[in-house]
Amino acid sequence: MPLIAVHEPLPSEPLDYLIIGAGSAGCALAGQLAEDSDARILMAEAGGANREWAVKLPARGLSLVDTERFDWGYRTEPDASRGGKVDLYYRGKGLGGSSAINGMVYVQGAPVDFDRWQANGADGWGWDEVGPVYRNLEAEAGPRRGKGSLRTRKIARPHPTTRAFLDAAAAAGIARLDDYNSGDQEGVALIELTQRRGFRVSSADAFLRPALAAHRSLWVAINCEADRLAFDGMRVTGAWLNRKGAAELVKARHVILCAGSINSPKLLMLSGIGDAPKLRALGIDPILDNAHVGANLREHPLVRLQYNTSVSTYNDAEKWHHAARHMANYALHGEGPLAGVFEAIGFFRSSAARSSPDLQLHFLPIAIRQDDAGKLTMDGGSGVTVYVNHSYPSSTGSVELASSDPRARPIIRYNLVGNDADVDVLIDGMARVQAIMARQPMAAIVARETMPGFAVDGDRDRAREYVRASTEPAYHPIGTCAMGSGNSSVVSPRLKVNGVEGLWIADASIMPDLISGNTNGTCMMIGDRLGRWLREGKH
């Protein structure tokens, strides 16, 4: 595998493509570009190779966050909409990016999401154009028998509480779906994960590593950060890459940022593309004045409900008799808590006035929460957790530079529940979950609701206080380099950065607004799509 360590020389020029960031989108992009056997491609990744077993084993996922090796370790600014709360903000580092540390939930989004993008100026991003790209990503062995190499699997042996939850949802009038990625999301279903035989399948596993094995002129420089872009007039010609404090200029005909919703706008601003007055205040000479760089940060606000149960759940997985059963289940079937704790998913409407679902839930047969430091921890005793998030919040935040030092952490500002309407939607979602949990067979299993612990629909004022005090980010940041057709966009619908030549962006930052679901699959789709356009000369 042609991985380039910090002490090894970078490939000689000329390069056709320089990709900055080996995350979910970047790996899919590299895999697509490598289909051109003549292309010379260098990918610069700030983290390592992520070959460790801790990355492959889903049960070890919680041990990777907030570690310098696998996570950027970001913290948000105090959020006034939540009483000044500061979040530990997980962002993956190393090959695969956040797909190497996330919950592995695979969602494509709703067709209406992409039709809305197109209607609002993202020409060519409607479902008719986007839907087939997912089929080209997914492996033939997956639930929909696609044409690509991304392995996914649907939970086949769920915990008894998961089955009870799905049955209770049916009793509450919510449809049971076989495949929520078939184009119809509304209902509940067993979850689909980016896994093969119980092992994590990151974007690097699916796309980058096969391309590295087959393509001799694709290189990945690990532990290599980009300090800033290089220009010749208004054309981007390369980037200054930093390896252990030594910066080196690398030139390429095409430069593509795949650094994510936090680091892609950060690199643009460090390079002089952003809000000109703010850049000058930091001592950065503006090259292109665009105040939309770093703006429009959107995130799914999430609240959790938690219940003590009268039956054993994955909280008891460490007890020897449970552990032996779970280890056997994992060894034989790749199932159970060692393969992950997300088991059911749902999409539903907050009110009958909605034309499509605007709420998403995840069911976990384990009682788990964030402690005061922002890390996930298990509560004592058996229990289950239900996450509810608002798919289309109106509240927005921003990413800004703290200084002109490339090593300085960016300023991440959230306004997660700044809009009262977003709070009300979350309350409606909690009320729907409480109605499900009151139905049989779930009602016979629940011993006590511990979070929030009161009927939210009966005391909405108290519920608003609960939401503002306990809402968390779902770690789905998007929009900080949003695409569109006008001057209010950072990139065009072909993902070319407006106002300069030779520069593209492919990651979650280009999404103009949020989708109904986890964003990892959509990032892969975005990277694959730009790779096809560049390879086919349609950029």
N, C-alpha and C positions, 0 to 999 in steps of 0.2 A: 504494500500500500504506500503510495508516494506522499507520505506526510512529511512536512519539512519542520524540523525542530529549530529552536532559536539559534543554535550554534551552526546550522547548515545554511549554505547560500540559497538565495531565492533563484528561481529560474531566470534565464537570460531573456531579455526582450528581443523581438517585439511580442507582446501579449495581445490576444484578441479580446479577452474578457478579464476584468478584475472584479471579483465578487467580494464584498465586505460583509461578513457575517454568515456563519454556517448553521443558521437556525432552521425552523420548519420550512420557510419559503426558500431560503438560500440553497438548501440541499436539493429541493425539488428543481430549482432553477439549474443548478449545476448538472444534475442528472439529465436534464433535457438538453442543455447546451452540449454535453459530452456526446450526444448522438452524432454531432458533426466531428468526424474523426480527424479533421485537419485543424480544428480549433485549439488554440493554446490558452488555457484557462488557469488562473490562479485565484484561489479562495483564501482570504485572510480571516482567521478566527481567533478571537481574543482568548478563548479558553483552550482546554486540552482535548485529547482524543476521545474521552468518555468511554473507554473500554472496560471500566471497572464493573464488577458484578453488581455493585450497588445500583448502577444505572439499569441493568437488565432486569433485576428482580424488583417487581412492583412494590413488594412489601417494604423495601428499603427506601422508597421514594421520599418519605418524610425526613430521612436523615440527610438528604442532599440540599434542602433549601437552607438559605442563610449560611452557606459554607463558601468560602472564597474560591474553592476549586470548581464548584458546579453552579454557583448563583452569583449574580452581580451584587447582591446585598444592599439593594436600594431601600431607602426610607422615604415616605411621602412627607410633605409639609403638613402641619396641623390643619385638619379639615374643620372649618367653622360650621359646616352643615351637620357635623356629628360631635359637637362639643369639643373641638380641638383634637380629635383622635389622630394619631400617627400610625401608619400601617407599615409593617414589614412587607416589602413588595417583591414577591418572587419573580425573577427573570432568569431563565436558564443561560448558562455559559458553557461553551464547549460544543463539540459536534452534535448536532441535533437541537441545540438551543433549548427552548422551553419544552420541546417535545421529549427531552431526556429527563425531565423532572416533574412533568405534569401528571394529572389524573388519568390520562390516556383516553378520555371520552371523545368519541368520534361523532361529530355532527356536521352536516353539510350546510345547514341553514335552510330557511323556507324559500320556496320559489318566489314568493312575493317580495322577499328582501332584495333580490337581485333585479327584479323588475322595477322596484322602487329606485334602486341605484341608477338604472338606465333612464327612468323618467326624470330624474333630477340632474341629468347631465353626463352620466358615466356611459356614454354610447358604447354599445357592444358588450355590456355586462348584464344583460337580461338572462333569465333562467334558460331560455332556449340556447344561448351561447355558452353559459357556464355549466349547465347540467352535464353535458357530455364530457367536460374536462374531468369531473369527478370519476366518471367511468374509466377514463384513461389512467387515473391514478391508482385505482383499487385493483387488487390482485384477483385473478380468476378464482382462487380458492376462497374468496371472501363471500359475504352474504349475497352480493349482487353480481358476482362473476364478472368482474371488470377486466380491463386489458393491461393493467399496470402491475406495480410491485409493492404497493402499500397493503400489508396484511392487516386485516381487522377480524375480530370475532365477536359474536354476540354471547352474552352470558347464557350458559346452558344449564348450570346447576346452582340456581340461586338459593340463598338462605331462606328458610321457611317464613321469616318475617317479610322478606321481599315478595314472596308469593302472596302472603296475606295482604300486603299493601296493594298489590295489583288487583286482587279480588275486591278489596274494599273500595278502590277507585271505581271499579265496574259497578258496584252497588250504589255508588254516588252518581252514576250516570256518565262516567268518563269512559270513552272508547278505549279498548285494548288494541294496540297496534302490533303487527308482526315486524314491520320495518319502518321506523320513523324517518329514515333517509330515502324513502321511495318517492318523495314529493308531497306526501300528506303527513304533516307533523302532529296534528291535533289528537291528543290521547296520551296514554301511558304505555310503556314498553320496557322490556329488558334492554339493558344498555349495550351499546356496541363500543368496543375498545380497540385501540391500535396495539394489538398483541398477536403473538403467534405462540400457541401452546403454553400460554401463561407468562411468556416473557415479553417485555416491552419492545415495541417496534417504533423507534424514533424515526424522524425524517431522514436522519443520517443512515440508519439501517436500511430503510426502504429505497433510497435514491442515491445517496452519496457514495456509500461503500461499494455498491455494485459498479458504479461509474468509475471509481478509482481503480477497481480491479481490471476494468476492461479498456480504459482510456489512458494511454501513456503520456499524454500532454495535458493532463489535469493534475494540478498540485494543490495541496492544502497546507498553508503555513499556520501551524498552531501556536498558541501563546503569542499572537501577533495582533496588536491593536492598531487601528487607523487613527492617526492624529488629526489629519485634515486632508482635504482634497487639493489636487494640483490643477492649475488653470493655465491655459494659453489664451489670453483674452477672455471670451465668454465660453470657451470650450474646456470641459474637464478632460484632462489628459492622463490622470492617474491619481495616486494618493501617497502621502507620507505614512509609511508603515513602521510601527515602533515595536522592536523586539528587545525587551529587557533594557529599556532606556536609550537604545540607539535607533534613530529614525533613518529610514532609507526611502528614497523616492522610487516608486514603481509606476511605470507608464503602461497604458493599455488603450486600445481603440474604443472600448466600451467599459464604463465603470457602473456597477450596479450595487446600490445599497440594499442590504438585506439584514440590517442590524436591529430591526424591530421598532416598535412605537416609541420607545424611549431613546434609543441610541441613534436611529437614523436622523431624526430632527436635530439631535445634539451634534452630530457630525456636520450636517448642513450649516448649522449656526457657527460652529468652530471654523468653518471654511468661508464664512462671510455671506451666507445665504440665510436671510431671516429679517427680523424687525431691525432696520438700520439704526435707529436711535439707541436701542438696547445693546446692539453689537458695539457701537462706538463707545458706549459707557463702559464696556469691558475691555476696550483697547483693541477691538477686532475691526479691521477695515472692511466695510460692506462691499460685496461684489454685486449682490442682487437684493434689493429691498422687497421682502415678502413677509408681512406680519402674520401670515397664516401658518408659517413653519412653527411647529410646536403647539399651535392652538388646536381647538376642537378635540382635545383628549376626552374620549368617551370610554366608559367602563360599565359593566353590568353590576348594579348594586345587589347585594345578596344578604338575605336574612336566613337564620337557621331556626328550626323548631326541633326540640329534642324530647325524647320520651324514655322513661324507665319501662322495662318490659318484664313480664313474668316468665319469659323463656330465655334461654341462653342465646347471646349474640356474639359477634366477633370481639366484644370486650373481654370475653373469657378465653380467647384463643391461646393464651399462654399457659393455661392450666393443662397439665400433662395429658389428660384423656382427650381434651378437645384438640390440643396441639397435634397429637398423633393422628387423629382423624383428618385434620386440615392438611397435614403434610402428605398423607396418603392421597387425598383428593387432588392436591396440587401435582404430585408425582404422576398420578394416573391420568388426570384430566386437564391439568393446567387451570384449575378453578379454585374458588375459596379465597380467604383473606390474604393468602400469600400472593395471589394474582391481582388483588385490589379490592377496595371496599365500595366502589360505586357499582350498584347493581340494577337500579331502575331509573328511568327518566320519564319526564312528562312535559307536555306543552298544552297550555290551556288559556282561555280568555279570562281577563279580570272582570269583564261584564258582558252582558248579551249585546251591548252596543258595538263591541269590537267585531270587526270583520274577520279577524284571524287571531291566533294565539299571541299574547304579549307577555306571557309568564312561562318560565321554565322551572322545573323542579328536578332534583336528584335525590334518590332514596339510598341511604347507607345503612346496612344492618350493624351499626356500631355507633355508640355515643361518643362523638368527637367534637371538640371546640377549639377556638383560639384562646390562648392564655393572654395575660396582660402584655407580654412581650411580643405577641403576634405569632407565636408558634403553635402548631396544632398539638393537642394533648387529649388523651382519653380520660373520660370520667370513670369513677369507680362504678361497679355494678353493670348489669346488662342493660342495653338500650339501643335505640335507633335514632338517626338524624335525618331530617329532611331539609335540604337547601331549597330556597325559593329565590329566584332572581327576576328582575324586571328586564325584559329583552330590549326595550326601546326607551331608555330614559332620556329625558330632555336636558338634564344637568350635564355641564361640560367643565373640563379643567384644562391644564396646560403643562407643557414641559419647557423649561427655560434653562439657560446656562447659569451656573453659579460663578464661573470665572472663565478666563481664556485658557486655563490649564486643561488639557485633554483628559487628565487623570481625575479631575474633580467630579464628584457626583453631580448629576443634573438636579435641578429643582423640579420636583413632581408635585403639582398642585391638583388636588381633587376638590370637587364640589359634589360629592357622591349622591347626596340626597338634598341638594339645594332647592329643588323644586317641590312644592307641596303635592303636586299631582303625582310625582314619582313615589312619594311616600304612600299616598292613598292606594296606588296600584300594588305596592308590596303588602299593604294591609289586606287588600282583597285576596292576594295570593295566599297569605297566611290563613285567612278564613276558609279558603277552599281546602287547604291541607287539613285544618282542624275538622272540617266536615268529613273528609275521607277517614281520618283516624278514629272518628266516632262510629264508623260503620263496621259491621262484622265482615270478615273475621278479625280485623285489626283491633276492634274495641276489646275483644276478649284477651288480647295479648298485652295491651297497654296498661301498665300499673299506675303511671302518673306522668303528666306533662311537666317537664322541668323548665323548658324554654318555649314560649314566654311564660306559661303558667297561668294564663287567663284567656277568656274568650275574647279575641280581638274585635270581632264584629259587635260585641256588646258594649265595648268601652273603647271607642276609636281614639279618643283623646289620649288615653293611656297607651294605646297601641302606637300612636305617633311618637310618643316619648321613647317607647321601646325601639322602634325602627331607627330613630335618630341616634340612639345610644349604642345600638348593636349591629348596624349594617356594616358589611365588609365588602371589599372588592372581590370579584370573582376571578381576577387576574386575566382579564380579556381586554387589554388596552388597545384602542384603535384610533385612527383618524388624525394623527398629528402631522401627516404629510398627505392630506386627503386629495383624492383625484376628483376631477370634474372637467367641465368644458369651458369655464370662464376664468377670469383673473383671480377669483376667490379660491382657486385650487392651487395645490403645490405641484401636482403631476397631472398630465393629460390622461385620457382614458387608455392610451397606449403605454402608460406608466413612465413616460419621459418627463423629467423635471422641467417645468416651464421656465423659460428665460435663459437657459443655458443649453449647450450642446454636449453630447457624449455622456449623459448621466441619466440613469433610470433608478427607480425604487421599486422593490418587490417585497413587501411584508405587510403586516397588519396596519402599519401607519397610513397606507394608501386608501384604506376602507373609508368611504365617506360617512357611513353611520353603521351602527351595530346590526348584527344578524340575530336571528332567533336561534341561539345555541352557542356552544363552545367554539372558539375561533381557530383552533389548531388546523382542522381540515381545510378551512378556507385559506389559510396562509399557504398551505401546500399547493392548493389550486392556483393561487395568485403566482407563485414562483414558477410552476409548470407552464402557466399561460405565457408569461413574459419570455421564458426560455424558448418556447415554440415560435413566438413572434420574432425574436432576435435571430434565431437559427434560420427561419424562413425568409428573413429580410423584410418583414411586414411591420417594422417598428416606425 
